[in-house]
Amino acid sequence: MSQRILIMGLPGSGKTTLADALKKYLELNGSISYSRAIMEPMDNAVKVNWFNADDIRRKYNDWDFSNDGRIRQSLRMFQFSMEAGGDYVICDFVAPLVEMRNNFKADWTIWVDTIREGRYADTNAMFQEPEHYDFRITEQSAEKWAEFIGEHIISNRRRPTFDWQKETVQMLGRWQPWHDGHRALFERLIQRTGQVVIQIRDCQGWQGSNPFEIEKVKSFIKRDLDPIYQGQYEIQVVPNIVHIGWGRGVGYTSGEETFDEAITDISATKIRKTLGLE
């Protein structure tokens, strides 16, 4: 049976370009499904079918973008994916509603999150950011991400799940805002145990600064880390902690990480001033 791959996201985010690149990667590097190997033993070519939402709407002359029209389109895309055969089926469509994604029943969901707004106001207004996905792409670099995603799909390598009983590194801060220096620190720390808990101090407005609300800080972090590190970190909101103390040996360590000037010169204060927030 074919593996169904949903590529979703706002119009203009790069879904179709990624779908084209992923199709080519899977055709070149993918594996023939067990059912095809049994039914078509003489055909050694990997078959990848690709259905684009606009092509399907054009086929049925259905340009109804009401809720009912969008739901109908998601069911139609699911039907095409089920009837297509082959080893992999890629469908790229906006899928702004959770119901549409549920209708499609994807084996793999790719959220192309490269733009804040698309060109259609009604779609922007109804778009529900997914909570569950296998890949979140935040830059328009189709070949790079097609290879990354393709490797995971071919080897059936799912993203890790955070293990709350595994040894973990704590990373506490305000993150006002999250920047490349924080990313460098995260990448250093994750090498220690393979997972990190990022703690956000609840300090919006503290000392006349720290302008970003908690949900905004979370979104900065997730947008930066999800493409590569999804499942290897968790975010916790904590009080405005200003001191960490412990008694005798308690089984964990603490330490300051040092970096070169290119990293240490990155300043959240400077970034806030550039944004006119200081």
C-alpha angles and dihedrals in degrees: 000000000000121000109239115222120191118199107191138171144107121317110274095023094115102261096139094047090051092046091054092049093046092049091054092046093051093046090053100039108016132109130245112247119247093245093053092046088057098040098038106028094161095054110083098170118109110238119213120179120198127195120189118202096229091050091052093047089049091051091056096032087232114147097158108137097177117118090264091048092050092048089050089051092052091052090048092051089050091051092051091049092052095048098042100082119195127105101286133019120199120195121182118195137134096252093185094174129067089227090060092053091047090051091054095053095205123199087207127022121199118190111202101204102171101125135046096216134018127214096266117073094201092054092047090052096051098038110120112200108233120246093196124050139131098225134020115197117197102173133055099242103124102177093048094051095039088061093045093048094039092055091053094047095047093050092038087235108165122200113267123265118229110253111211093197096050120100105271139185119234118221113188126186150117095252093201085186119353108237144171092280090058089048090053091050091049092051090050093049097045089061089068100063108353095250138060135197109215112206120201116206109226095233110128107159094008113151089003092293139071096090101181122095120228096257091052091051090050091051092051091053097044094047091053100042106031098078093064108010104039108146094018097086140040129202121224128183112221135176119274093284115195101168136033117197139170139175127229123344108322103173102263138084138214133205148158117251117219126212138178122272094266088067102033092052091062105104129189088203090058091047091052090050090050088052091049092245098120 
